[in-house]
Amino acid sequence: MKKIFIVVIVFEVVVAIGILVGVVFVLKNWQKTPVVQNDNNQIINSVVFTCDNEKTINAIFFKDKVELSLSDTRNMFLMQAISASGARYANSDESFVFWNKGDTAFITENNKITFENCIIKKEITDLIKVDFPKPNQAVKSPLVVTGQARGTWFFEASFPVVLTNWDGLIIAQGIAIAKDEWMTENFVPFSATLNFVVDKNAYSNKGFLILKKDNPSGLPKNDNSIEIPVVIEAEDNAVIK
């Protein structure tokens, strides 16, 4: 009986050790198993479109769908649908369709366009870069403004530049001229020269240099500008107004 008891004890110990080893093996392999990510929810791009009638579309693009936040407070997810050109996203009955091609987009609802002539609103620093003057830098007449702007900032190779005083009154204005081929979406170097006189009675010697996107269409949605604060100084022997 004693031998049988010992055999039973040994058997149980062996079984217990086997179970323990098995559990450890499973846990180790489970920890090493890579987690499969669902890339359908990975954000590919996020942009804001500005449209006619001051409407906007905030679009977050995923692999096969888009999330829209509209200026009329509506929010929705749309799945990508078959399209011959560009990208098309629609709801289940296709009564609402978001069309996107490059930097442009529009929306149709029940086959009627409700968001029209939509273009991506880009950060100003991605459109124009001013090399001189830098913000809060002292400037004197003649002021030579230099920098780079994307070709879309120009029209007929130029765009307007103005200098205002602290009160917002224009004290100088001129035209920035492209120094290279401007019919491109790449950055193009430019320069502009402004002549001005300093008003000794001005409340402050601070002013603003404003570089305006040329907008021959006159549409408000195509307006854009960059405003740089500057310190206006008189030349050493200049006549003070």
C-alpha positions as a LaTeX table, in Angstrom:
\begin{tabular}{lrrr}
\hline
Residue & $x$ (\AA) & $y$ (\AA) & $z$ (\AA) \\
\hline
Met1 & 0.00 & 0.00 & 0.00 \\
Lys2 & 2.83 & 2.33 & 0.85 \\
Lys3 & 4.39 & 1.78 & $-2.62$ \\
Ile4 & 1.06 & 2.46 & $-4.34$ \\
Phe5 & 0.63 & 5.63 & $-2.32$ \\
Ile6 & 4.10 & 6.83 & $-3.33$ \\
Val7 & 3.42 & 6.05 & $-7.00$ \\
Val8 & 0.17 & 8.01 & $-6.84$ \\
Ile9 & 1.93 & 10.98 & $-5.24$ \\
Val10 & 4.69 & 10.92 & $-7.84$ \\
Phe11 & 2.12 & 10.70 & $-10.64$ \\
Glu12 & 0.19 & 13.68 & $-9.30$ \\
Val13 & 3.39 & 15.71 & $-8.97$ \\
Val14 & 4.36 & 14.88 & $-12.55$ \\
Val15 & 0.89 & 15.85 & $-13.79$ \\
Ala16 & 1.01 & 19.11 & $-11.81$ \\
Ile17 & 4.45 & 19.96 & $-13.22$ \\
Gly18 & 3.20 & 19.18 & $-16.73$ \\
Ile19 & 0.20 & 21.45 & $-16.30$ \\
Leu20 & 2.38 & 24.24 & $-14.90$ \\
Val21 & 4.82 & 23.96 & $-17.82$ \\
Gly22 & 1.92 & 24.01 & $-20.26$ \\
Val23 & 0.43 & 27.14 & $-18.67$ \\
Val24 & 3.80 & 28.93 & $-18.74$ \\
Phe25 & 4.28 & 27.99 & $-22.40$ \\
Val26 & 0.83 & 29.30 & $-23.37$ \\
Leu27 & 1.35 & 32.56 & $-21.48$ \\
Lys28 & 4.73 & 33.21 & $-23.08$ \\
Asn29 & 3.44 & 32.52 & $-26.57$ \\
Trp30 & 0.34 & 34.61 & $-25.95$ \\
Gln31 & 2.49 & 37.60 & $-24.95$ \\
Lys32 & 4.62 & 37.16 & $-28.08$ \\
Thr33 & 1.66 & 37.00 & $-30.40$ \\
Pro34 & 1.51 & 40.31 & $-32.30$ \\
Val35 & $-1.65$ & 42.32 & $-32.00$ \\
Val36 & $-3.30$ & 42.75 & $-35.39$ \\
Gln37 & $-4.19$ & 46.40 & $-35.87$ \\
Asn38 & $-7.31$ & 47.35 & $-37.78$ \\
Asp39 & $-5.87$ & 49.83 & $-40.27$ \\
Asn40 & $-9.37$ & 50.71 & $-41.45$ \\
Asn41 & $-9.47$ & 53.20 & $-38.54$ \\
Gln42 & $-6.03$ & 54.66 & $-39.18$ \\
Ile43 & $-6.21$ & 58.34 & $-40.18$ \\
Ile44 & $-4.61$ & 58.96 & $-43.57$ \\
Asn45 & $-5.21$ & 62.71 & $-43.84$ \\
Ser46 & $-7.20$ & 65.54 & $-42.28$ \\
Val47 & $-8.06$ & 68.73 & $-44.16$ \\
Val48 & $-10.48$ & 71.66 & $-44.14$ \\
Phe49 & $-12.25$ & 72.71 & $-47.35$ \\
Thr50 & $-13.64$ & 76.23 & $-47.79$ \\
Cys51 & $-16.63$ & 76.45 & $-50.12$ \\
Asp52 & $-18.91$ & 79.03 & $-51.70$ \\
Asn53 & $-21.29$ & 80.95 & $-49.42$ \\
Glu54 & $-18.79$ & 80.71 & $-46.51$ \\
Lys55 & $-19.44$ & 77.00 & $-46.03$ \\
Thr56 & $-16.73$ & 74.65 & $-44.77$ \\
Ile57 & $-16.08$ & 70.91 & $-44.75$ \\
Asn58 & $-13.76$ & 69.32 & $-42.19$ \\
Ala59 & $-12.76$ & 65.95 & $-43.68$ \\
Ile60 & $-10.85$ & 63.15 & $-41.92$ \\
Phe61 & $-9.83$ & 60.46 & $-44.40$ \\
Phe62 & $-9.41$ & 56.79 & $-43.48$ \\
Lys63 & $-8.50$ & 53.81 & $-45.67$ \\
Asp64 & $-11.98$ & 53.28 & $-47.11$ \\
Lys65 & $-14.16$ & 55.96 & $-45.52$ \\
Val66 & $-14.31$ & 59.61 & $-44.56$ \\
Glu67 & $-15.65$ & 61.47 & $-41.53$ \\
Leu68 & $-17.22$ & 64.83 & $-42.36$ \\
Ser69 & $-17.98$ & 67.77 & $-40.07$ \\
Leu70 & $-19.96$ & 70.40 & $-41.94$ \\
Ser71 & $-20.37$ & 74.09 & $-41.16$ \\
Asp72 & $-24.12$ & 73.49 & $-40.71$ \\
Thr73 & $-23.21$ & 71.30 & $-37.66$ \\
Arg74 & $-23.88$ & 67.95 & $-39.34$ \\
Asn75 & $-21.42$ & 65.09 & $-38.76$ \\
Met76 & $-21.31$ & 61.78 & $-40.62$ \\
Phe77 & $-19.26$ & 58.81 & $-41.77$ \\
Leu78 & $-19.37$ & 57.88 & $-45.46$ \\
Met79 & $-17.96$ & 54.76 & $-47.08$ \\
Gln80 & $-15.88$ & 55.00 & $-50.24$ \\
Ala81 & $-17.83$ & 54.16 & $-53.38$ \\
Ile82 & $-16.91$ & 53.32 & $-56.96$ \\
Ser83 & $-15.78$ & 56.35 & $-58.96$ \\
Ala84 & $-14.40$ & 56.79 & $-62.45$ \\
Ser85 & $-12.37$ & 59.85 & $-61.44$ \\
Gly86 & $-11.19$ & 61.09 & $-58.07$ \\
Ala87 & $-12.70$ & 59.75 & $-54.83$ \\
Arg88 & $-16.39$ & 59.38 & $-54.06$ \\
Tyr89 & $-17.92$ & 58.69 & $-50.64$ \\
Ala90 & $-21.63$ & 58.05 & $-50.14$ \\
Asn91 & $-24.26$ & 56.93 & $-47.65$ \\
Ser92 & $-26.20$ & 53.69 & $-48.12$ \\
Asp93 & $-28.78$ & 55.03 & $-50.61$ \\
Glu94 & $-26.34$ & 57.54 & $-52.19$ \\
Ser95 & $-28.64$ & 60.45 & $-51.39$ \\
Phe96 & $-25.57$ & 62.17 & $-49.89$ \\
Val97 & $-22.29$ & 62.05 & $-51.83$ \\
Phe98 & $-18.94$ & 63.68 & $-51.06$ \\
Trp99 & $-16.70$ & 64.06 & $-54.10$ \\
Asn100 & $-12.97$ & 64.74 & $-53.74$ \\
Lys101 & $-10.26$ & 65.19 & $-56.36$ \\
Gly102 & $-6.89$ & 66.63 & $-55.36$ \\
Asp103 & $-7.39$ & 69.87 & $-53.42$ \\
Thr104 & $-11.02$ & 70.27 & $-54.52$ \\
Ala105 & $-14.32$ & 68.81 & $-53.38$ \\
Phe106 & $-18.08$ & 69.24 & $-53.52$ \\
Ile107 & $-21.18$ & 67.63 & $-51.99$ \\
Thr108 & $-24.40$ & 66.53 & $-53.66$ \\
Glu109 & $-27.62$ & 65.83 & $-51.77$ \\
Asn110 & $-30.40$ & 64.16 & $-53.73$ \\
Asn111 & $-28.43$ & 64.94 & $-56.90$ \\
Lys112 & $-28.23$ & 68.67 & $-56.08$ \\
Ile113 & $-24.93$ & 70.41 & $-55.25$ \\
Thr114 & $-25.13$ & 71.85 & $-51.73$ \\
Phe115 & $-21.41$ & 72.48 & $-51.04$ \\
Glu116 & $-19.75$ & 73.92 & $-54.15$ \\
Asn117 & $-16.28$ & 75.03 & $-55.29$ \\
Cys118 & $-14.61$ & 73.69 & $-52.15$ \\
Ile119 & $-10.82$ & 73.97 & $-51.90$ \\
Ile120 & $-8.40$ & 72.92 & $-49.18$ \\
Lys121 & $-7.63$ & 75.66 & $-46.70$ \\
Lys122 & $-3.86$ & 75.57 & $-46.15$ \\
Glu123 & $-1.78$ & 77.05 & $-43.37$ \\
Ile124 & $-0.43$ & 80.46 & $-44.34$ \\
Thr125 & 3.15 & 79.26 & $-43.80$ \\
Asp126 & 2.60 & 76.67 & $-46.52$ \\
Leu127 & 1.62 & 79.44 & $-48.95$ \\
Ile128 & 4.06 & 82.31 & $-48.36$ \\
Lys129 & 7.33 & 82.80 & $-46.47$ \\
Val130 & 8.82 & 86.23 & $-45.80$ \\
Asp131 & 12.61 & 86.39 & $-45.48$ \\
Phe132 & 12.71 & 90.15 & $-44.75$ \\
Pro133 & 11.47 & 91.74 & $-42.65$ \\
Lys134 & 10.96 & 89.32 & $-39.79$ \\
Pro135 & 8.25 & 90.02 & $-37.18$ \\
Asn136 & 8.99 & 93.10 & $-35.04$ \\
Gln137 & 12.09 & 93.97 & $-37.05$ \\
Ala138 & 12.98 & 97.64 & $-37.63$ \\
Val139 & 12.39 & 98.87 & $-41.19$ \\
Lys140 & 13.43 & 102.04 & $-43.02$ \\
Ser141 & 12.61 & 103.54 & $-46.40$ \\
Pro142 & 13.18 & 102.23 & $-48.97$ \\
Leu143 & 11.95 & 98.92 & $-47.58$ \\
Val144 & 12.87 & 95.94 & $-49.75$ \\
Val145 & 10.59 & 93.01 & $-48.93$ \\
Thr146 & 11.83 & 89.56 & $-49.95$ \\
Gly147 & 10.57 & 86.02 & $-49.60$ \\
Gln148 & 8.93 & 83.12 & $-51.38$ \\
Ala149 & 5.30 & 82.41 & $-52.25$ \\
Arg150 & 3.59 & 79.61 & $-54.06$ \\
Gly151 & 2.66 & 80.36 & $-57.65$ \\
Thr152 & $-1.03$ & 80.35 & $-56.68$ \\
Trp153 & $-0.38$ & 83.47 & $-54.54$ \\
Phe154 & 0.46 & 85.47 & $-57.68$ \\
Phe155 & $-1.58$ & 86.66 & $-60.63$ \\
Glu156 & 0.32 & 87.76 & $-63.72$ \\
Ala157 & 3.52 & 87.28 & $-61.67$ \\
Ser158 & 2.64 & 89.83 & $-58.96$ \\
Phe159 & 0.65 & 90.54 & $-55.80$ \\
Pro160 & 0.01 & 93.68 & $-53.70$ \\
Val161 & 1.96 & 94.73 & $-50.60$ \\
Val162 & 1.05 & 97.55 & $-48.19$ \\
Leu163 & 2.62 & 99.09 & $-45.09$ \\
Thr164 & 0.32 & 100.60 & $-42.48$ \\
Asn165 & 1.01 & 102.61 & $-39.36$ \\
Trp166 & $-0.26$ & 101.80 & $-35.87$ \\
Asp167 & $-3.64$ & 103.37 & $-36.69$ \\
Gly168 & $-4.10$ & 101.16 & $-39.76$ \\
Leu169 & $-3.52$ & 103.98 & $-42.26$ \\
Ile170 & $-1.60$ & 102.98 & $-45.38$ \\
Ile171 & 1.72 & 104.83 & $-45.55$ \\
Ala172 & 3.20 & 102.83 & $-48.46$ \\
Gln173 & 2.02 & 100.37 & $-51.07$ \\
Gly174 & 3.63 & 98.51 & $-53.91$ \\
Ile175 & 3.71 & 95.36 & $-55.98$ \\
Ala176 & 5.72 & 92.22 & $-55.26$ \\
Ile177 & 7.18 & 90.74 & $-58.44$ \\
Ala178 & 7.98 & 87.06 & $-59.01$ \\
Lys179 & 11.65 & 86.41 & $-59.71$ \\
Asp180 & 11.02 & 83.12 & $-61.50$ \\
Glu181 & 8.28 & 81.29 & $-63.41$ \\
Trp182 & 5.12 & 81.84 & $-61.38$ \\
Met183 & 2.70 & 79.46 & $-63.12$ \\
Thr184 & 3.44 & 76.65 & $-60.68$ \\
Glu185 & 2.29 & 75.41 & $-57.29$ \\
Asn186 & 5.87 & 75.47 & $-56.01$ \\
Phe187 & 7.47 & 78.32 & $-54.07$ \\
Val188 & 8.64 & 81.25 & $-56.20$ \\
Pro189 & 11.01 & 83.99 & $-54.92$ \\
Phe190 & 9.69 & 87.56 & $-54.93$ \\
Ser191 & 10.69 & 91.10 & $-53.96$ \\
Ala192 & 8.91 & 94.41 & $-53.48$ \\
Thr193 & 10.19 & 97.91 & $-52.73$ \\
Leu194 & 8.19 & 100.35 & $-50.61$ \\
Asn195 & 9.04 & 104.05 & $-50.12$ \\
Phe196 & 7.56 & 105.96 & $-47.22$ \\
Val197 & 8.07 & 108.88 & $-44.85$ \\
Val198 & 7.69 & 108.75 & $-41.09$ \\
Asp199 & 5.04 & 110.82 & $-39.32$ \\
Lys200 & 6.61 & 112.34 & $-36.19$ \\
Asn201 & 3.13 & 112.80 & $-34.71$ \\
Ala202 & 2.21 & 109.14 & $-34.96$ \\
Tyr203 & 1.00 & 107.59 & $-31.73$ \\
Ser204 & 3.44 & 104.70 & $-32.12$ \\
Asn205 & 6.31 & 103.74 & $-34.39$ \\
Lys206 & 4.87 & 100.27 & $-34.75$ \\
Gly207 & 3.19 & 99.25 & $-37.98$ \\
Phe208 & 2.16 & 96.28 & $-40.09$ \\
Leu209 & 3.42 & 94.94 & $-43.39$ \\
Ile210 & 0.60 & 93.16 & $-45.25$ \\
Leu211 & 1.24 & 90.87 & $-48.21$ \\
Lys212 & $-2.02$ & 90.08 & $-50.00$ \\
Lys213 & $-2.79$ & 87.11 & $-52.21$ \\
Asp214 & $-3.74$ & 88.46 & $-55.64$ \\
Asn215 & $-7.42$ & 87.70 & $-56.15$ \\
Pro216 & $-8.65$ & 88.69 & $-59.63$ \\
Ser217 & $-11.93$ & 86.80 & $-59.06$ \\
Gly218 & $-12.91$ & 89.12 & $-56.21$ \\
Leu219 & $-14.48$ & 86.17 & $-54.36$ \\
Pro220 & $-14.05$ & 86.45 & $-50.56$ \\
Lys221 & $-13.19$ & 82.76 & $-50.27$ \\
Asn222 & $-10.11$ & 83.36 & $-52.45$ \\
Asp223 & $-8.83$ & 86.21 & $-50.26$ \\
Asn224 & $-5.77$ & 85.60 & $-48.14$ \\
Ser225 & $-2.97$ & 87.63 & $-46.61$ \\
Ile226 & $-0.10$ & 87.56 & $-44.16$ \\
Glu227 & 0.40 & 90.41 & $-41.68$ \\
Ile228 & 3.81 & 91.07 & $-40.15$ \\
Pro229 & 4.31 & 93.53 & $-37.26$ \\
Val230 & 7.27 & 95.88 & $-37.81$ \\
Val231 & 8.95 & 98.87 & $-36.15$ \\
Ile232 & 8.98 & 101.87 & $-38.50$ \\
Glu233 & 12.13 & 104.00 & $-38.33$ \\
Ala234 & 13.20 & 107.13 & $-40.24$ \\
Glu235 & 16.42 & 107.24 & $-42.24$ \\
Asp236 & 19.21 & 109.16 & $-40.50$ \\
Asn237 & 18.84 & 112.24 & $-42.71$ \\
Ala238 & 15.27 & 111.68 & $-43.88$ \\
Val239 & 12.67 & 114.40 & $-43.87$ \\
Ile240 & 10.15 & 113.68 & $-41.14$ \\
Lys241 & 6.57 & 114.38 & $-42.09$ \\
\hline
\end{tabular}
